[in-house]
Structures are given as C-alpha cells and as structure tokens.
Amino acid sequence: MISVICQVYNQKSEYIRQCIESVLNQTFSDFEFLLLDNGCTDGTSDILREYAGQDARIRLIRFEKNEPRPKWLFALRDYAVGDYVATIDSDDWMEPDYLERLFSLAEEYRVDIVCTGTQMHEEGTGRSPRRKLDQRLILEQRQFPLFFPILQTFFGPPWGKLVRKSVVDRQDLDAQFLYPIHGNDTHINFDWLGACERICMDDSILYHWRIRKKSLFHMYHPEMIEGHAHAYGMMLDFLRSFGPVSLRSKLYADRIYAIRIERDFISSVRDSSLSAEERLLEYRKVAFLPATEQAFQSRAPIVQRCKLALLQAVLECLEGITAESAVLWEVLDKLAEDNIFLNGLRDIEFPRRYGEIYLLIWQDRYKEALEAMQTLMEQEKGCEGAFLDLYLSLASVEKKFPLFISGSKYEMIWKARNLYQQGDREKGRGIVERLENMGFADDPSVLRLKQEKETEPD
C-alpha cells in the first residue's frame, strides 16, 4: 500500500479539486489518501469533507490552528500505514500513472526512493519549463556526492517522489524544523537521502507544479533567510558525511544559496510592507550570516550577481535613511569589503545621488565609472567631496592621466566657487589665476566661472 498525503490551507476551489481528483483517479488503486485540514477558514474544509464522504480511501484529519510547519510529516508517523509514501501540494496535480509507475520502479530496482520529473506551470506568465533527466539513473549511496547537483535539483521539494516508509520513520522529528517555512524541505529530503541505500531517478514527467508568486513560500517571513541558510548548511553537512567536499559540489551549494537570496529573499523583502529602515535591517542580517559569508567567498558569476542584487537592494533603501544610520554603513562596508575605493566611504550623498556609478565601481568597471563621472563633471555636476575624491583615485589607479588632470581642474573650480560663495573673492581669484597658469585660461568651465563671479558686485 501507498500512503499519499496532502496538507491543505485555504486553497482555491479549482486547485484543490484538481489536486484531489488527480490522486483519486490513479491507475494504481492500493493507496490511502491522508488529507490534512490545516485550520482552513475559507470554505476549503467543506470541499475536503465532500470528497472524504465520497471515497473511503480518504482519511480526513483536521487541525484547528493553522501552522506553516510540516504537520504532514508528523501525520505520516502517526497515521500512515502504507509501505511507501508520496506527498502532493494542494495546488499541484499528478499524472494518472504516477503511483503505478513509481511503485513498479521501486519494486523492480529495490530502491528506497523513486523520483520523477516535473512539469512546471508559472502562474501569470504562461511559461511551462520542465525538470527531467534524459535517461533513468540508479544510484548507490556512495555515488550521492558525485551526483550532488542532480540530487539537489530533484530533492529540493518532498513531492515528485515515492519514498519507502521505513526511510521516513528514521527521522527524529522532534530534533528539527527550526524554521516554519523555508529550509525544511531541504532538511527533510537530505535526511531521507542519508537513510537510503539506493535511489532511482526516472526519466518520466509525472508531477505538475503550479508556481504562484503569491504563495506562502514566496511571501516575506522574518525567519525566511535563516531557513535558507539552514538548508545551505544542511547540504554541506550531507556532503561532509561522505568525506571532503569537492569544489564542484561546494560551488553548486553556493549557487543554490545565492539563488535563494536573490530570487526569494530580496524580492520578498522588496515586495513587503517593511519600511526602508526595516528592509535595511533585513539586508544587514543576510549580509552578516555565516552562511552568506561562506558562500560569498565564491567568485562564481551567479554568486557575484547575487551580491550585486543585494547591494542594489540596499541602495534602494537610501531614501528615508539618514547619514547617521550605522546599519547602512555596516552593510555597505560588508558588501564592499574587497573594494578599496568604496569600503569606508561615509558620504551618503554619493551612493544616493550616483547609485549607478557606485555599482560600476563595486563591479570594478572603473573605465565605465570614469566615463560616467567625466560626463557629469563636464556638465558641472558632481564636482564635490566624495565624488571628486573617487574620480581622482580611479583615474590615478587606472593611469588615466588626462582624466586625472581634468578632475584636478574641476576640483579647483569647485573650491574657487565655494570661496566666491563664502565672500572670499581674493582666494577665489587666486585659484582662478593658478588654473590660468596651468594652461586652462581658455577652458570653457574656467571662463564661465570668471564670467559668473567677476561680474557679481563686490
């Protein structure tokens, strides 16, 4: 017998009906279907009771209080009687031969877990990418580290597979699940893998995953990033249990964690109702996590892209944040700790007014940064403070001596203009004279300064 389990909370009527019927219409009939009502409040409970009253294979279990933690695992331990278990999300569905094919493969190859491919359905975009293998793969436990990238791809969620019940029963459920939503699936899957002798990864596509941007998984939660960091550590611990972690596996784990930060964490924080200061605190939290520090040591392009996305998110918070914000400078210094030009910068106006140039400098795209800064200075914009200091430093390091001379000219013009504004015309004229003596007598910016200031009444 197979125990199929589905945890449900306030699901759309058409989605939960499609889900339930895809299970009830399986070509394999020797199964029980555990439906967990996780405290539904929107009428979904009526639909669950309707189906439970029509099919004796359904066992309806009701929880009065909704909790996002994986109650289904505890329910499997306490209620499931099958030799194998299969999970399904309440907005997904199975192909009719899902159970029959996976059960047949499990028995034929005497494996502990059988995985199938997934057809994804992105709500709102119409895209339907696939996740599948080109050929069936049977792996012994000792081979797991060698195939880690493939394992991680198929062992992210608990669904899309058939698992021997004895594997599930080995989990110590009271010693895990620190986080309510994020990270638990990885923990569950790699616990299962650690208890397996052999697994089968089939080349079929029998599971349909509905990807919804407004699902609970994609919404901001205060413990979201800790959950992802926990999952990252769980992957590395799993690999270490087989010996030294290979560079290939480490880079892949870094990649997965970076994707979680960029696609899930940053986007959920950005779309939340948090204030700028609160968002900044969240970004600081992820920047200083040991898992992030470890992953960000990688020079892999996708990890560097994640760091850039995090920096961009921080810069988006600048409106409404004062220069006195210690959190701001902590996180900026952390993300720019390897950049000699930006680390230690304390002029909030530079990243606030010239965010694109700040990002170019952070990416070591100094030539492009200099060109953008030169354009602004020719328009007599940005010729002050940190802007000029950075410009001259970049020009010096890049040995762009014509630009260095140009920057020095604009620095002197800026100082002269400030002196004029302060009423110190004598010192202002002194700087103009030095500019003329340096060969800038006919420079349009110098001529414009003389015309502006010398025609003003004393």
Secondary structure as GFF3:
##gff-version 3
##sequence-region A 1 458
A	DSSP	beta_strand	2	8	.	.	.	ID=ss1
A	DSSP	alpha_helix	13	24	.	.	.	ID=ss2
A	DSSP	beta_strand	31	38	.	.	.	ID=ss3
A	DSSP	alpha_helix	44	54	.	.	.	ID=ss4
A	DSSP	beta_strand	58	63	.	.	.	ID=ss5
A	DSSP	alpha_helix	71	79	.	.	.	ID=ss6
A	DSSP	beta_strand	84	87	.	.	.	ID=ss7
A	DSSP	beta_strand	93	94	.	.	.	ID=ss8
A	DSSP	alpha_helix	98	109	.	.	.	ID=ss9
A	DSSP	beta_strand	113	122	.	.	.	ID=ss10
A	DSSP	beta_strand	130	131	.	.	.	ID=ss11
A	DSSP	beta_strand	137	140	.	.	.	ID=ss12
A	DSSP	three_ten_helix	141	143	.	.	.	ID=ss13
A	DSSP	three_ten_helix	145	147	.	.	.	ID=ss14
A	DSSP	alpha_helix	148	154	.	.	.	ID=ss15
A	DSSP	beta_strand	161	164	.	.	.	ID=ss16
A	DSSP	alpha_helix	165	169	.	.	.	ID=ss17
A	DSSP	three_ten_helix	173	175	.	.	.	ID=ss18
A	DSSP	alpha_helix	184	194	.	.	.	ID=ss19
A	DSSP	beta_strand	198	211	.	.	.	ID=ss20
A	DSSP	three_ten_helix	216	218	.	.	.	ID=ss21
A	DSSP	alpha_helix	224	240	.	.	.	ID=ss22
A	DSSP	alpha_helix	247	259	.	.	.	ID=ss23
A	DSSP	pi_helix	260	266	.	.	.	ID=ss24
A	DSSP	alpha_helix	267	270	.	.	.	ID=ss25
A	DSSP	alpha_helix	276	288	.	.	.	ID=ss26
A	DSSP	alpha_helix	290	295	.	.	.	ID=ss27
A	DSSP	alpha_helix	301	316	.	.	.	ID=ss28
A	DSSP	alpha_helix	326	335	.	.	.	ID=ss29
A	DSSP	alpha_helix	349	353	.	.	.	ID=ss30
A	DSSP	alpha_helix	355	362	.	.	.	ID=ss31
A	DSSP	alpha_helix	366	378	.	.	.	ID=ss32
A	DSSP	alpha_helix	385	397	.	.	.	ID=ss33
A	DSSP	alpha_helix	401	421	.	.	.	ID=ss34
A	DSSP	alpha_helix	425	435	.	.	.	ID=ss35
A	DSSP	pi_helix	436	440	.	.	.	ID=ss36
A	DSSP	alpha_helix	444	454	.	.	.	ID=ss37
###
